[in-house]
Amino acid sequence: MNEAIRELLALSTMTLATSSLQGEPHAAAVYFVADDLKLYFFSDANSQHSRDLQENPLAAVTIYPEVWDWQAIRGIQMRGRVEVVSQEEEWQKAWESYQRKFPFVKYLKTIVARNLLYGFQPTWLRWIDNRLGLGHKQEWHLR
């Protein structure tokens, strides 16, 4: 993985796009942590994206820093599958990473405990970086 993608995975927020089985789209901003390219996030089981994911585990993600100059636009777009993390060892490892990245969550343990932990595993990734030229991009098909 190149350094530019690593930098983007260190950002705090991603936009998660889901859809119901009827094709109703939905997008939500969520905090996330990355373990290589697998992304973890917590969410209420009753949120729209959680309900969508119960019906349809396919999702898309985009991660990008806010910029005001078109020449600074950069980010990653991914498509993949989302699953609830129930395996205790994986859950604990993701929770520890989440606490390191977002120290304030240690004060929200009871709220976090009421949420589900999800893991997003990408199957496709596009990296865009206008700093290298307008529309500069690379794509990878994963697994």
N, C-alpha and C positions, 0 to 999 in steps of 0.2 A: 504494500500500500504506500502511495507516495505521501510526502510530508504535507502537501496542500490538503489532501483528504483527511489526514490525521488532525490538522488544525481545525477543520470544519467539524469533525466529530467531537472536538473539545468544547464546542459551543453548547449553550444550555438548552435551547429550545428547538424543536422540530415541528413541522406541520405534518400531521397525520391525515391522510385522505382515505375514507372508507366509503362503502356503498352497501345499501341493503340489497336483498335478493331482488327487489323490485327495481333496482337501479337508481334509487335516490342517493345522490352524492352528499357527502358531509366532510368537512375539514375542521380540524381542531389543533391548536397549539398545545404541546405537552413538553414538560421537562423530560430529558432522557439521559441515559449513560450508555456508553458504547463499550463492548468487549469485542475487540477487533471490529468486524462489521455488524455484529449482532447488537441491536439496540433494545434497551429495556426502558419501560415507562410504567408508571402507576396510573390507574384510572378507576373511577367509580363504576361498578358493574351496571349501574342504571344510566350511565351517560349514553348519548346517541352513538358515539363510535364504539363503545363496548357492546351495545345491542347489535350494531351492524356486524361487528366481528364475530358475535355468536352465530349469526346467519351465514356470513361470508368472510372467511379469514384472510382474503386477499386485500392488500392495502398498498398505498403509495406514500412515500415520505419525501420531504424536501427540507434541507438544512442550508441556511445561508445567513451571512451577517448583513445587518442593515447598512446600506450605502446610499450615497446621494449622487454618485457619478457613475454613468453607464460603463465607464472604463474600469470600474472597481467591482462590477458585478461578478460574483463567483458563488458557487454552491454545489451541492450534490442532490441528485434526484434518484430515488430508488423505488423499485417495485418488489414486493415479496409477500411473505405469509406471516401472520401474527398468531401466536398461541399464548394461552395463559400459562405462566410458569408455575408449576405445582411441585416440581422436584425440589426437595428441601435444600440440597447443596447448591444448586444453581440459584435458587431464590436468595439464599443467604449471601452468596458471592455478589449478586446484583445489588442487594440491599446495602452491603458494605461499600460498594463503588458509589452508589447513589448518595450515601452519607458523606463520603469524601468530597464529592463534587458539589453537593448542596448541604452544607453543614447545618442549616436551619431545620432540616427535617427531623433531627434528633428531638426537637421540641414538638413534633407532630406525629409521634409514633402511634398514638391511638387513632388518629385520622387515617394514617397510611395503612394501618392494620385492617381498616374497613374497605380498603381498595384492593383491586386485583393487580398483580404484576404481570405485564405482558412482555413477550420477547418478539421482536420483529427480525426475521431472517431474510435479507435481500436475495433476490434471484437475478436482479439486473441493477446496474449502477451507471449513472451518467455524471461525470464531473465537468463543470462549466467554469471557465476562468477568463473573463474578458481582459484581465491584466496581461494575458499572453496574446491578445488579439481578439477582435470582435467575433463572438461566437465560438471561441476556442473550446473544444470539448473532446472527451474521450469516453468510451462506453465499454462496459464489461458485462458479459453474461456469466452469472455465478451459479454453480451447481446445476 
